[in-house]
């Protein structure tokens, strides 16, 4: 039997339709590269590749994309006992623009037949029935903010967070702000409105581990200093602030620092942050001394950063995900 999940990843699984470098996936589909993705699905798959048992909680359409995810999760060993299937709504396709350097911007969706997408209809009542056995063994629940953009999925996410708290399962939050999921006409570079920030606030106040991009931290906290972010929340979570190729900054147990990004040839940055999150959770679960880890988190953060750097060197979010041995080999060849 497969080991019980130590991390439960809740949210979206979808297709990232990667446009040609400098091109538009909406008008140049012949040169697009369709890749399985979605932040929670990416993290679940990356954890399994690293050797940490994971489960995915989400909703997929009964379509070719859903079938591809079924095969992927089975191949990776991701627990799908709580995976929901939607006969009416398709799996979402996200249009991703890439510039010449591989950086990406999310620019709308494809595939909607008029009833929305399967991930928007995640059902709280069905989820509740499946959560108990998973939370009995899990140590972390990993979520993002995208489910909050749809009423049904928001209810399911909020239920999972409540039940995780009751079961003593820690919450890891990757903000992963994507305005087009809330409003397809929104500027992809815009921040959350006051109402959207208010919807996100309960997740921020429960998280034991918070990962956000620098601009997300500025929108939500008025500062991209991880110590300021941690101090602004009642539970004083561990905080990691990423900023592309700039140094990563962190605050663990009140101790702050930064880590330079690895310099690697970039093919596609999609999923690099999710690989980082998986590396972080993997290290937190497998480090024998949590107190030592919090006093000296640099090795853990280098491991997580290496996971992201390796994903940047391949196309898509999932295919390039490394094993723990591959990460260690990378670190050995990039010794500080």
C-alpha positions as CSV (number, residue, x, y, z in Angstrom):
1,X,0.0,0.0,0.0
2,X,1.1,3.6,-0.7
3,X,2.2,5.5,2.4
4,X,-0.4,7.9,3.8
5,X,0.0,11.5,2.6
6,X,2.1,13.8,4.9
7,X,1.1,16.9,2.8
8,X,-2.4,17.5,1.4
9,X,-2.5,20.0,-1.5
10,X,-5.9,21.6,-2.1
11,X,-6.9,23.6,-5.2
12,X,-6.6,23.7,-8.9
13,X,-5.2,21.3,-11.5
14,X,-5.2,22.7,-15.0
15,X,-3.4,23.1,-18.3
16,X,-0.8,25.8,-18.7
17,X,-0.9,26.7,-22.4
18,X,2.5,28.1,-22.9
19,X,2.7,30.6,-25.7
20,X,5.8,30.8,-27.9
21,X,8.5,33.1,-26.5
22,X,7.3,36.6,-27.2
23,X,4.1,35.4,-28.8
24,X,0.4,35.2,-27.8
25,X,-1.1,31.8,-26.9
26,X,-4.6,33.1,-27.8
27,X,-3.8,33.8,-31.4
28,X,-0.9,31.4,-32.1
29,X,-2.1,28.0,-30.8
30,X,-0.2,26.0,-33.3
31,X,3.1,27.0,-31.6
32,X,1.8,26.6,-28.0
33,X,3.0,24.0,-25.6
34,X,0.3,22.5,-23.4
35,X,1.6,21.4,-19.9
36,X,-0.2,19.9,-16.9
37,X,0.0,22.4,-14.0
38,X,-1.9,24.3,-11.3
39,X,0.1,25.2,-8.2
40,X,-1.4,22.6,-5.7
41,X,-1.1,19.9,-8.3
42,X,2.5,20.9,-9.1
43,X,3.4,20.8,-5.4
44,X,1.8,17.4,-4.9
45,X,3.7,16.0,-7.8
46,X,7.0,17.6,-6.8
47,X,6.7,16.3,-3.3
48,X,6.3,12.7,-4.6
49,X,9.3,13.1,-6.8
50,X,11.3,14.2,-3.8
51,X,10.1,11.3,-1.7
52,X,7.4,12.9,0.5
53,X,3.9,11.2,0.3
54,X,1.3,13.7,-0.8
55,X,-2.4,13.9,-1.7
56,X,-4.3,16.2,-4.0
57,X,-7.8,17.6,-3.2
58,X,-9.4,19.2,-6.2
59,X,-12.0,18.8,-9.0
60,X,-11.3,17.9,-12.6
61,X,-13.5,17.6,-15.7
62,X,-14.3,14.2,-17.2
63,X,-12.3,15.1,-20.3
64,X,-9.0,14.3,-21.9
65,X,-7.1,16.7,-19.6
66,X,-8.7,15.1,-16.5
67,X,-7.7,11.7,-17.9
68,X,-4.1,12.9,-18.3
69,X,-4.1,14.1,-14.7
70,X,-5.4,10.7,-13.5
71,X,-2.5,9.0,-15.3
72,X,0.0,11.5,-14.0
73,X,-1.1,11.3,-10.4
74,X,-1.1,7.5,-10.6
75,X,2.4,7.5,-12.1
76,X,3.7,9.8,-9.4
77,X,1.8,8.0,-6.6
78,X,-0.2,11.0,-5.5
79,X,-3.1,10.1,-3.3
80,X,-6.4,11.0,-5.1
81,X,-8.9,9.5,-2.7
82,X,-10.6,12.9,-2.4
83,X,-10.3,13.9,-6.0
84,X,-13.7,15.0,-7.5
85,X,-14.9,14.6,-11.1
86,X,-17.2,17.0,-13.0
87,X,-19.3,15.7,-15.9
88,X,-20.5,19.2,-16.8
89,X,-17.6,21.6,-16.5
90,X,-14.2,21.1,-18.3
91,X,-10.8,21.2,-16.8
92,X,-9.4,24.8,-17.1
93,X,-6.9,25.8,-19.7
94,X,-4.8,28.9,-18.7
95,X,-3.2,31.0,-21.5
96,X,0.4,31.8,-20.5
97,X,2.5,34.4,-22.3
98,X,6.3,34.0,-22.1
99,X,8.8,36.7,-22.8
100,X,12.1,36.1,-24.4
101,X,13.7,35.3,-21.0
102,X,11.1,32.7,-20.1
103,X,9.2,34.9,-17.6
104,X,5.5,34.4,-17.8
105,X,2.2,36.2,-17.4
106,X,-1.2,34.7,-17.1
107,X,-3.6,36.1,-19.7
108,X,-7.0,34.4,-19.7
109,X,-8.6,31.0,-20.2
110,X,-9.8,28.6,-22.9
111,X,-12.3,25.8,-22.8
112,X,-15.3,27.3,-20.9
113,X,-18.5,25.9,-22.4
114,X,-20.7,28.4,-20.4
115,X,-20.8,26.8,-17.0
116,X,-17.3,27.6,-15.8
117,X,-14.5,25.3,-15.0
118,X,-14.4,22.2,-12.8
119,X,-12.0,23.6,-10.2
120,X,-14.6,26.4,-9.5
121,X,-17.1,23.8,-8.5
122,X,-15.1,22.0,-5.8
123,X,-17.9,20.6,-3.5
124,X,-17.5,21.1,0.2
125,X,-19.9,18.4,1.3
126,X,-18.1,15.7,-0.7
127,X,-14.8,17.0,0.5
128,X,-15.9,16.9,4.1
129,X,-16.6,13.2,3.8
130,X,-13.1,12.5,2.5
131,X,-11.1,14.7,4.7
132,X,-11.1,12.8,8.0
133,X,-8.8,9.9,7.0
134,X,-6.4,12.3,5.2
135,X,-6.1,14.7,8.1
136,X,-5.5,11.8,10.5
137,X,-2.0,11.3,9.0
138,X,-1.2,14.6,7.3
139,X,1.2,17.1,8.9
140,X,0.6,20.0,6.4
141,X,-2.3,21.3,4.4
142,X,-1.0,23.4,1.4
143,X,-3.3,25.9,-0.2
144,X,-3.3,29.1,-2.3
145,X,-5.8,31.9,-2.8
146,X,-7.2,30.9,-6.2
147,X,-10.2,28.8,-4.8
148,X,-11.4,31.9,-3.0
149,X,-12.3,33.4,-6.4
150,X,-15.3,31.0,-6.8
151,X,-18.0,30.7,-4.2
152,X,-18.2,26.9,-4.2
153,X,-14.5,26.3,-4.1
154,X,-14.1,29.0,-1.5
155,X,-16.5,27.2,0.8
156,X,-14.6,23.9,0.3
157,X,-11.3,25.6,1.0
158,X,-12.6,27.3,4.2
159,X,-14.0,23.9,5.4
160,X,-10.7,22.2,4.8
161,X,-8.9,24.9,6.7
162,X,-11.3,24.7,9.7
163,X,-11.0,20.9,9.8
164,X,-7.2,21.0,9.5
165,X,-7.0,23.4,12.4
166,X,-9.2,21.1,14.5
167,X,-7.0,18.2,13.6
168,X,-3.8,20.0,14.5
169,X,-2.6,20.0,10.8
170,X,-0.5,23.0,10.0
171,X,-1.4,25.3,7.2
172,X,1.1,26.3,4.5
173,X,-0.1,29.2,2.3
174,X,1.4,30.2,-1.1
175,X,-0.5,33.4,-1.9
176,X,-0.1,32.8,-5.6
177,X,-2.2,35.9,-6.5
178,X,-3.8,35.6,-9.9
179,X,-6.3,38.4,-10.6
180,X,-7.7,36.9,-13.8
181,X,-9.1,34.0,-11.8
182,X,-11.3,36.6,-9.9
183,X,-12.1,38.7,-13.0
184,X,-11.0,37.5,-16.5
185,X,-10.8,41.1,-17.6
186,X,-8.5,42.2,-14.8
187,X,-5.0,43.5,-15.5
188,X,-2.8,40.5,-14.8
189,X,-0.4,42.8,-13.0
190,X,-3.0,44.3,-10.6
191,X,-3.2,43.6,-6.9
192,X,-6.1,42.5,-4.8
193,X,-9.0,44.9,-4.1
194,X,-9.9,45.6,-0.4
195,X,-12.7,43.0,-0.7
196,X,-10.3,40.4,-2.1
197,X,-7.7,41.2,0.6
198,X,-10.4,40.6,3.2
199,X,-11.2,37.2,1.7
200,X,-7.6,36.2,1.9
201,X,-7.1,37.5,5.5
202,X,-8.3,34.4,7.3
203,X,-5.8,32.2,5.4
204,X,-3.0,34.6,6.4
205,X,-4.1,34.5,10.0
206,X,-4.0,30.7,10.1
207,X,-0.8,30.0,8.1
208,X,2.2,28.5,10.0
209,X,4.2,28.9,6.8
210,X,3.6,31.8,4.4
211,X,5.3,32.1,1.0
212,X,4.6,35.2,-1.1
213,X,6.2,37.2,-3.9
214,X,7.6,40.6,-3.1
215,X,4.7,42.4,-4.8
216,X,2.1,40.2,-3.0
217,X,3.7,41.1,0.3
218,X,3.6,44.8,-0.5
219,X,-0.1,44.6,-1.6
220,X,-1.2,42.7,1.5
221,X,1.1,44.1,4.2
222,X,2.5,47.3,2.8
223,X,6.1,45.9,3.1
224,X,8.1,43.1,1.4
225,X,10.2,42.6,4.5
226,X,9.4,39.1,5.8
227,X,10.1,40.1,9.4
228,X,7.4,42.9,9.0
229,X,5.0,40.4,7.4
230,X,5.5,37.8,10.2
231,X,5.1,40.5,12.9
232,X,1.9,41.7,11.4
233,X,0.1,38.3,11.9
234,X,-1.0,37.1,15.3
235,X,0.6,33.6,15.0
236,X,4.0,35.0,13.7
237,X,4.4,32.5,10.9
238,X,7.6,31.5,9.2
239,X,7.7,33.7,6.0
240,X,9.6,33.4,2.7
241,X,9.5,36.3,0.2
242,X,10.6,35.6,-3.3
243,X,11.5,38.2,-5.9
244,X,12.4,36.5,-9.2
245,X,16.2,36.5,-9.7
246,X,16.7,38.8,-6.7
247,X,17.8,37.3,-3.3
248,X,15.1,35.3,-1.5
249,X,14.4,36.7,1.9
250,X,13.1,34.9,4.9
251,X,12.1,35.1,8.6
252,X,12.0,31.9,10.7
253,X,11.2,32.1,14.4
254,X,12.1,35.8,14.4
255,X,15.4,35.3,12.7
256,X,15.8,36.9,9.2
257,X,18.2,36.6,6.3
258,X,18.5,36.3,2.6
259,X,19.7,33.9,0.0
260,X,21.0,34.6,-3.5
261,X,19.2,32.9,-6.4
262,X,21.1,30.3,-8.4
263,X,22.1,31.5,-11.8
264,X,20.9,28.9,-14.4
265,X,19.8,28.9,-18.0
266,X,16.0,29.6,-18.0
267,X,13.7,27.8,-20.4
268,X,10.4,28.5,-18.5
269,X,9.8,29.8,-15.0
270,X,6.3,28.2,-14.8
271,X,6.1,26.0,-11.6
272,X,9.5,27.1,-10.2
273,X,7.9,28.6,-7.2
274,X,5.8,25.4,-6.7
275,X,9.0,23.3,-6.8
276,X,10.5,25.6,-4.2
277,X,7.4,25.2,-2.0
278,X,7.6,21.4,-2.3
279,X,11.3,21.5,-1.4
280,X,10.6,23.6,1.6
281,X,7.8,21.3,2.9
282,X,10.0,18.2,2.2
283,X,12.8,19.7,4.3
284,X,10.5,20.7,7.1
285,X,9.1,17.2,7.3
286,X,12.4,15.3,7.1
287,X,14.7,17.5,9.2
288,X,15.4,15.6,12.4
289,X,15.7,18.8,14.5
290,X,13.1,21.4,14.1
291,X,14.7,23.8,16.6
292,X,18.1,23.5,14.7
293,X,16.3,24.0,11.4
294,X,14.7,27.3,12.6
295,X,18.0,28.5,14.0
296,X,19.9,27.7,10.8
297,X,17.3,27.5,7.9
298,X,19.8,28.4,5.2
299,X,20.5,24.7,4.1
300,X,16.8,24.1,3.9
301,X,16.2,27.2,1.8
302,X,19.2,26.4,-0.5
303,X,17.6,22.9,-1.1
304,X,14.2,24.5,-1.9
305,X,15.8,27.1,-4.1
306,X,17.7,24.4,-6.0
307,X,14.3,22.6,-6.7
308,X,13.1,25.8,-8.3
309,X,16.3,26.4,-10.3
310,X,16.1,22.9,-11.7
311,X,12.5,23.3,-12.8
312,X,13.4,26.6,-14.6
313,X,15.7,24.7,-16.9
314,X,12.9,22.6,-18.5
315,X,9.5,23.3,-20.1
316,X,6.3,23.2,-18.0
317,X,5.9,22.9,-14.2
318,X,5.8,19.1,-13.7
319,X,8.1,17.3,-16.2
320,X,11.3,19.0,-15.0
321,X,10.7,18.4,-11.2
322,X,13.8,16.8,-9.6
323,X,14.4,13.9,-7.3
324,X,16.1,14.6,-4.0
325,X,19.2,13.0,-5.4
326,X,19.2,15.4,-8.4
327,X,18.8,18.3,-6.0
328,X,21.7,17.2,-3.9
329,X,23.9,16.7,-7.0
330,X,23.0,20.2,-8.2
331,X,23.9,21.7,-4.8
332,X,27.2,19.8,-4.8
333,X,28.0,21.4,-8.2
334,X,27.0,24.8,-7.0
335,X,28.7,24.8,-3.6
336,X,28.6,28.2,-2.0
